[in-house]
């Protein structure tokens, strides 16, 4: 799953026009479906924007790591450093109307789906400017097209199937991407969702983010079949090199087209890697060696892979990319400072956001009979 094996096919004479690159032949593996084309159209401006977005997502997660270690963030916190090609690649392969739902390693998805870095950091800090007004924390962040951030392992998968059902029922030509990890892949409700989605041919792409370890357990120790893309029985599967951003984006476009054309669900597996522990309480080195992590960082990093493409194909110089790095750092630093100044939720805010706005009952009882709030 190398991050930099895509080859330039065209001679680039006009940087404003798309050009063709060819993915490595090992970028995809399939089950009951023909693979996507290895030839992909890309464009300079889009690749530079993708590069900056990936840098911003990594900087945001690094900032969260520092804030947690400073005891400014408490509770659960799962970071996605190393997996940026999945969240960013997903966003660049879908439309704003498509739907996404994932587990608790969700911060980059929340930003890419219309949120803000400030909104995520403020939520982690438990402040009013957080995307859930400081009430949800790391695992419960949403936008109109992003259904979380879910804390129960695997529970978001049947919810994703339900979202896809709603989209089909309403007659919308949209796709729903329901993401889960290799650690959640053995949950019974995941297979139940597969069955219903295939039974009703729902426009749902089930996405396994296989980062090799479910908490502290390697995939090989927990799963009798580690080829997660083959686990859908009658559902076709596609395994993707989740460390190559161009392969990731191309696979998502392919998957989206498959389901909206009425072919039923698809099971997609991104082979990726997290550099940190499962959560902030996990050092990430008791079940794998430091040498393994360092080898992945130095040889298969998705951001460095895209940087190599951009420089080798003459799209931007090393200095120009360093400028984008500086801009990403400045953007995240400013978001952190603004999030820190946001006030904590007020006690009366405990009564809000319980029901969807406009559907509240006349009153709500609190901890005791006498404690009543009237809407």
N, C-alpha and C positions, 0 to 999 in steps of 0.2 A: 504494500500500500504506500508506495513512494509518492511524495508530494510534487515531484518535478519531472515527470517522464513524458509530458505532452510535447509534441513536436510541431514546429511551424511548417505549414504546407505551402503557403503563398509567399511571394516576395511583396513586402509591404511598401507600396509607393505613395499611398495616401492615407494618413493616419485618421482621417475623418470617416473612412469607409470600413465596413466589416471585413475581416479576413478569416481564412480557414486554418484551423489547427487540427492535429490528429492525436487523439488520446491513445495511451498505451493499450495494447491488446488485452492486458490483464485488468483494465479499469472496471470491467463488468463481468459478472457471472450470472447465469439465468436459470430459471426453473419454469418449465411449461410456457415459455414466452421467448420470442426472438429478441436479441439484445438491441439497444439503441445503436445508431450509427456512431462510429468512432470519429468521424469528421464533424467538427463543431465550428459554428460561426461565432466569432468574438469581436469586440471593438475596443479600441484604446481607452476611450472615456469611461466605458463601463468597467473595464479591468482596474483602472485607477481608483474608481469609486469603491469597487469591491475591496481593494487593498486597504483603503482608508477605513472602511467599515469594519474590516477584520481587525485592524489595529485598535480601533475604538472599543470594540467588544473585549479584546484582550486587556486593554488598559483599564476598562471598567471593572473587569473581574479582579485584576491585580489591585485596584483601589479598594474593592470590597475585602480582599484578603488582608490588606494593611489595616483597614478600619476594624475588622474583626479582631485582629491581634492587638489593636489598641483598646479593645473592649468597648468600642462605640457601637458595634453591631453584636447582638446577642442571639442565642437560639440557633436554629438550623440554618446552614448556609452551604450550598453545594455549588461549586464553581466549575466553569466549562473551559478552562484554559487548555488549549490544544485541540479543541473540537470546533473551532470557529468556522471551518469550511462547511459544517453541517447547517448551522443556523443561518449564516450569511448566504450560502449556496441555496438553501431552501427559499429564502425571501426573493432572491433574484430569479427563481424559476417559476414563481406563482404570481397571482394577481392580488390586488387589495381586497377583492371580494371573496377569495378563497379563505378557508377556515383552518386554523392550526390549534392543536391542543397537545400538551406535553406533560412530563412529570415535574419534578422539583428542581432539575438543573435547567432553569428556565430564563435566567436574566437576559441573555442575548436575544432570544426569541421575542421577549416582551418589547425590547427596544426596536427590533427590526419590524415588528408588526404594528408600529405606529406609536409606541411609547417613547420615552426619553431617558437618557442616561441619568439626568437629575431625578426623574421620577422613580427609577429603580433604586438608586442610592438612597434617596429620601425614604423609600419604603423599607429598605434594609435597616435604616436608622430609626424607624418607627415615627416618622414625622408627617405632618399634615400634607405636605407637598408630594408625598409618596403616591404611586399610581393606585394604591388601594387606601389612600389617606392614612397610612401608617398602621392599618389594622390587619393587614395580611401577612406582612413580612416576606421573606425570601421565596416562600413556596406558593404564594397566592397573589399573583400579579396578572392583570387582564387588560385587554383592549377590546373594542367591538368585534374584531376578527380573530382574537387570540383568547382562548378559553382556559388559560392557565397552564402552568403553575398548579399542580395537584400533588398533595402530600401522601396519598394512599398509593402504595406501590401497585401499578398496573390498572388502577381504577379509572384512569383517564381513557383507556382504550375503548371500553364499551360506551363511554360518554361520546367519544369521537365517532363511533359508529352511529350513535343517535343523532349527532350533528349532521352527518352525511345523509341520514334518513330524512331529516328535516329539509335539507337542501334539495333532495330528490322530490320529496312531497310537494315542495313549493315550486317545482319546475325550474330551478335555477341551474345554469351550466357552470357550476363551481365544484371544486374538489375540496375534500377535507383530509388533512394530514394529521394522523394520530400517532404521536411518537411515544416510545417507551424504550427502556434500556435492556441490555442482555440479562440483567438481574431480574427484571420483571417478566421475562419471556416465558417463564414456566408457570405463571399464574393461570388458574383455570378460567378466570373471566376474560383473559386475552383470547383463548381458544373459542370461548362462547361468542365473543364479538366477531371473530373470523367467520364462524358458522352463519350467524345472522346476516353479516355483510354479504356473504356469497349467496345465501339463500334468496336475498332480496336484490342482489346485484347493486349494492350501494356504491356511490362514487367516493370511496374511501381508500386512501393510501395509508396502510399501516407501516410505520417506519421504526425499525429497530436500530437504535444508536448503540452499536456494539463497540464499547470502549475497552473490551477484554476482561473487565473486572466488575462483578456485581458486589458492591461494597468491598470486602476484602477477599472475595472468592473468585478465582479465575473461572472463565467460561467453561473450560474443560472439566473442572471439578464439580460444576453444578448442572451441566446440560449434557444429556446423552447425544444430542444432535446440535452441534455448534454452528451448523449452516442454517442460520436463522431464516434466511430468505426461502428455504425449502419447507418451512413448517406450516404453510397455509393449506395443506391438503390439495383442494381443487383451486386454490387461489394462486395465480402465477407469482413468481418471485424474481427479484432483481437485487443482486449484491453489488455495492458501489464502493470504489476507493474513496472513503470519506476524508482523506487527507489532501486530495487534489480538488481545489475549489472549482475548476472548470468541469471536471467529471461530475462533481456533486450537483452543480447547477444544471448541467445537461440531463442528468438522470431525473431530476425533479421535473423538468419540463416534459420529459418523456412520460413520467408517471402521471402527471396531471392530464396530459392529452389522452392517455389510456383510459382513465376513469371517466372523464367527461364525455368521451365518445360512446359511452354505454357498455363498456366491456366488463363492468363489475369491478370489484376491489383488486388492489395490487399490494403485495408485501415487499417492502424495500428494506434492505439492510445496509446501513453505512458502517464500514469498518473504520473505526477512528481510535483515538487514544486520549485519555486525560492525563495531564502532567502532575496534577495535585492529587490529594487523597479523595476519597468518596465525598467527604464533607470536611469542614474545618477541624473536626475532632479527630480526623484520621491523618496521620503523617504520610500515609501512602507508600511506606517503605518496608513494612513488616511482611508483606506478601509478594513483593517484587523487589528487585535489586535497584539500587541507585544507578548502576551502570545501564540497566534497561531503559530507565526514564531518560537518562542523559543521551543515550543512543537515539531514541525517538526524537528528542528535541533537536539534536544536531543533524539528523539525516532525513527526517520525514515531517518537519514542521510545515503546516499548511501556509502560513504567512511567508516564510522564507521561500517556499516553493513558488508562490505567486511572484514574489520579488525577483526570483531568478528568471521567470518567464518574461516579465516586464523589461528587465535589463537586457536579456539576450535577444529579445525581439525588437529592441531599439525603440520601445514605447516611452521610456523615461530613463533618466540617468540615476545613478546612486544618490546624488545630491538632491534631485527632485523628490525621490522617495523618502529621503531623510526629512525633507520639509513636510511631507504628509505625516510622517511619524510625529514631528513636533506639533503639528496642528491637532492630531489625535490626542496627544498628551495634554495639550492646553485645553482642549474641549472637555476632557474628563476631569482635569484638575478644577476647572471652573464649575462643572456640575457638582463635584464633591463639596466645594466651598459653599455653593448656594444651598445644597441639601442640608448642610450642617446648620445653616441659619434658619431653616424652617422650624416653626414651633411644633411641640408635641400635640397630639390630639387633645381636645378638651373633654371633660367628663361627660358633657351633654352629647358628644359625638358617639357615645356608646349606643344611643338610641337610633342612630341613622345607619343606612346601608344594610339593614337586616332584610328588608324586602326590596324588590325592584321598585324604583321610584314610580309613584302613582298607584301602587298596589298595597300600600300599608293598611293595616286594620285601623279602626278608630282610636285604639289605645293599646299599649303594651305594658305588661306587668314586669317588674324587675325582680330582684332577689327576694323581696318580701311583699306581702299582700298590699301593704300601704304604699309601696314604691311603684307608682303608675306614671307613665308618660303618655300624654294625649297628642296625637298628630294633627 
